[in-house]
Amino acid sequence: MSLTGFCKHIRILENAGLVRRTRHGRENTLALSGRPLQKVAEWVLNYERFWKLRMARLEKFFVAKKEESR
């Protein structure tokens, strides 16, 4: 990966709030920040609950249809 490409990726991560940069003279220190990922995890968890409920209902539906056809 080129230095330009690397820097572009770091800027994108900074803009997303996933990386913090501190400068001491010419030296840059990068630190990961997991806080924005917590919001993503919460969002995914909500959809996981939603889809588990929907799949359970769908399974019940098919079990009932199978029972009817016997």
C-alpha positions in Angstrom: 0.0 0.0 0.0 1.3 3.4 -0.9 1.8 6.1 1.8 -0.9 8.2 0.0 -3.4 5.4 0.2 -2.6 4.7 3.8 -3.1 8.4 4.7 -6.4 8.4 2.9 -7.6 5.4 4.9 -6.5 7.0 8.1 -8.4 10.2 7.3 -11.5 8.2 6.6 -11.2 6.5 9.9 -10.6 9.8 11.6 -13.7 11.3 10.0 -15.7 8.3 11.2 -14.5 8.9 14.7 -12.7 5.5 14.9 -9.2 6.9 15.1 -7.9 9.9 17.1 -4.7 11.6 16.1 -2.4 13.6 18.4 0.6 15.5 17.1 3.8 16.2 19.0 6.0 18.2 16.6 6.4 16.1 13.5 5.3 12.9 15.2 1.7 11.7 14.9 0.2 9.2 17.3 -3.0 7.4 16.3 -5.3 5.8 18.8 -8.4 3.6 18.2 -11.7 4.8 19.6 -14.3 2.0 19.9 -17.2 4.3 21.0 -18.7 4.7 17.5 -18.6 0.9 17.0 -20.8 0.6 20.1 -23.6 2.4 18.3 -23.1 0.0 15.3 -23.3 -3.0 17.6 -26.5 -1.7 19.2 -28.0 -1.2 15.8 -27.1 -4.7 14.7 -28.4 -6.2 18.0 -31.8 -4.6 17.4 -32.0 -6.1 13.9 -30.8 -9.4 15.2 -33.8 -9.5 17.7 -36.1 -8.4 14.9 -35.0 -11.2 12.5 -34.9 -13.9 15.2 -38.6 -13.0 16.0 -39.5 -13.1 12.3 -37.7 -16.4 11.7 -39.4 -18.0 14.8 -42.8 -16.9 13.4 -42.0 -18.2 10.0 -40.9 -21.6 11.5 -44.1 -21.8 13.5 -46.1 -21.1 10.3 -44.3 -23.9 8.4 -44.7 -26.3 11.3 -48.4 -25.6 11.4 -48.7 -26.1 7.6 -46.9 -29.4 7.9 -49.3 -30.5 10.7 -52.3 -29.5 8.6 -51.2 -31.5 5.6 -50.9 -34.7 7.6 
